[in-house]
Amino acid sequence: MASYMTQSQSNFEDSLIENDSPFETHKENHISSGEYLKSLVYGGLDGCINTLIIILSGVSSNTSANKVLVFCIAAIVGDGIGMGLGDYLSARS
């Protein structure tokens, strides 16, 4: 039985023999901003929930508005540092 191959099939088979796989030289370039978006959304949700709990706790205990505001600012700064450090360390490992 005779074997009929086109030139492109022959070149493809030759590349398989030389490279073991036609996909080794293929490189995909993806945008890595999805990781930043994921971290931003996760950190934002965590910060909103923690700050809301501080506000509700302060209001329910009849604490002055100035103290609740100071506690909220401290919580936002602390959450930002904690979430940023946690994300950095998890991405590094």
PyMOL commands that set and color helices and strands:
alter all, ss='L'
color gray80, all
select helices_A, chain A and resi 7-19+33-60+65-92
alter helices_A, ss='H'
color red, helices_A
deselect
rebuild
show_as cartoon
